Amino acid sequence: MIDLTQVLTFSEAAEKWGLANGNTLRKAVERKRFHSDEIRKSGDVWLTTYQAMLRVFGQPRQSEIIISMEQMYQLVSKIIYKDGKAQKELQTIFDKIDETIINHKTVTVIASSQQPESIIMIIKSENDVEVLKKRVERYISSISV
């Protein structure tokens, strides 16, 4: 089975690797830096793999902090059962995210610590923080006790 979390659009890959935009990757294609089985054009969208990006460009840009959605959802579950400590931990996470954004750095949200390459989102602005908060709120409202 193909793991689609390992497939990236050129725009996604450029963002993760801190490249200007997808044009940098298109230039790499023109210069034959990618192997033919590492890239594919689907309609108007170029696709590549995480492994290909590692080979061609090295490690992705490091974020200031990395947050696990799995960890956040576990805290939410504890909050539902009135665990006050979990509420404080979740607030601490959001405070760290806010501070990081104020300092013009990025936050990477991954699916879980077991799958660090499975990126859910990259937070670079206050609007991105709001999107994450709404996602957590939707998760909370979906849980029935």
Secondary structure, 3 states (H helix, E strand, C coil): CCCHHHEEEHHHHHHHHCCCCHHHHHHHHHCCCCCHHHEEEECCEEEEEHHHHHHHHCCCCCCCEEEEHHHHHHHHHHHHCCCHHHHHHHHHHHHHHHHHHHCCCCEEEEEECCEEEEEEEEECCHHHHHHHHHHHHHHHHHCCC
